């Protein structure tokens, strides 16, 4: 499912590019990767603030990630537990990390169809009686947005190191793909415009008998 989604997004980007103007394409070529991440952390007060501080600091250090409360592109859910025995001796910490991608598949499908069919879903519903949004919602019902689930354990004094590892894994396993996808798209834009420019030059050459 993940591979299919990535291929679909790539195809969607190509369709969108084909429909934009030259001025807008200049903006596309100058695009830089950026993403928004929300942190949902459940832990006792003793370590919750530490975990939030370490994770948010590591995310910001990536340079292209913003930690937000609203409209996230990614959600990192963390449940952190500090283990102690009956005598109160510190046994260490255990982390459960869930990576969620809340992007709406329905919205992507509607945008894809609008650019392909050159008619908005609302117009299609009014003119043809076809409710694409309802159909896509039914078809995609039950699809999981969970992209990863990790477990981490360590000593309490290792909380910062564990948080660094969480962000490093998130960066390598998820953000790296999105950066590469954007770069591939920008490369495609450059190649397409180069070919289009060359074709126009050939067409403008005076014909000789």
Secondary structure, DSSP 8 states (H G I E B T S, - for coil): -HHHHHHHHHHHHHHHHHTS-HHHHHHHHT----EEEEEEEE--HHHHHHHHHHHHHHHHHTSSEEE-SSS-SEEEEEEEEEEE-TT--EEEEEEEEEEE----HHHHHHHHHHHHHSS-HHHHHHHH---HHHHHHHHTTT---EEEEEEEEE-GGGHHHHHHHHHHHHIIIIIHHHHHHHHHHHHHHHHHHHHHHHHHHHHHS----
